[in-house]
Amino acid sequence: MQDVIQPWEELSREEVFRKYGRGIERRTYRLPNGTETDFYLSTGNDPVCCLALTESKKVVLVRQFRPGPGEVLLEMPGGGVADGESCEEGMVRELLEETGYRGVVEFVGEVFPSAYSTYRKRVFVATDCVKVADPKPEDNGEELEVVLMSIPEFREHLRSGRLTDVEMGYLALDFLGLL
């Protein structure tokens, strides 16, 4: 069976904006009907997040302001991976910085954040987490509040859609057999 849908011909690409490891890139494509059109894509390093569970099976979350939705949300710990850092190293660092917790970190999987992004979001689980330090927010004015939640409460939180990594939460729960 031959695939009918084929990739479009890319004619050009140009970085339009870059700051804090993220950018916007304009790509021009020739569509199958011959039309040329521009798409603006989100670029950057692969972000990471994790479902962190304490030894007593409480989910470790972070309450913080999120500029995209313009709201304070209760999120899974995570963030950007620094240059020269593996995704796992970045996740271990982000978990410690945002929550003060450390645990056994395992890779779960990756997803496309949207059809208009060039990077992939990576999800991990961190089990047997223990608090080893106070959170150390970044020096950019970041404010964080650590919140512990039961697994049933976390499932309800995922269903509410009031966090930016809903799909990652479900993947992590599935990985742990906790759906």
LINQUICOR-V780919 format. One record per residue. PHI is phi in radians with two decimals (NA if undefined). Layout:
# LINQUICOR-V780919
phi={PHI PHI}
This chain:
# LINQUICOR-V780919
phi={NA -1.62 -1.25 -1.42 -1.46 -2.10 -1.06 -1.35 -1.39 -1.46 -1.70 -2.85 -2.58 -2.58 -1.32 -1.65 -2.74 -2.64 -2.87 0.96 1.36 -2.11 -2.67 -2.17 -2.14 -1.65 -2.08 -1.83 -2.15 -1.72 -1.38 -0.99 -1.50 1.65 -1.18 -1.78 -2.57 -1.72 -2.25 -1.88 -1.96 -1.43 -2.15 2.57 -1.20 -1.18 -1.37 -2.25 -2.62 -2.55 -1.59 -1.78 -2.07 -1.28 -1.06 -1.63 1.16 -1.63 -1.46 -1.66 -2.14 -2.24 -1.54 -2.78 -1.32 -2.08 -1.15 -1.05 -1.27 1.24 -2.46 -1.48 -2.15 -1.74 -2.04 -1.32 -1.09 2.94 2.86 -1.49 -1.60 -1.30 -0.99 1.44 -1.90 -1.28 -1.06 -1.15 -1.07 -1.09 -1.19 -1.03 -1.12 -1.08 -1.04 -1.15 -1.08 -1.42 -2.14 1.42 -1.75 -2.37 -2.75 -1.52 -1.73 -2.29 -1.32 -1.83 3.04 -2.48 -2.41 -1.39 -1.18 -2.89 -1.26 -2.10 -2.27 -1.78 -1.82 -2.17 -1.57 -1.92 -2.03 -2.25 -2.04 -2.22 -1.90 0.94 -1.26 -2.28 -1.37 -2.10 -2.84 -1.46 -1.02 -2.22 -1.04 -1.10 -1.37 -1.68 1.59 -1.04 -2.08 -2.33 -2.31 -1.43 -2.27 -1.79 -2.48 -1.22 -1.10 -1.05 -1.12 -1.15 -1.03 -1.12 -1.08 -1.07 -1.07 -1.23 1.27 -1.60 -2.68 -1.57 -2.20 -0.98 -1.07 -1.18 -1.07 -1.15 -1.06 -1.18 -1.07 -1.09 -0.96 -1.52 1.20 -2.00 -1.27}
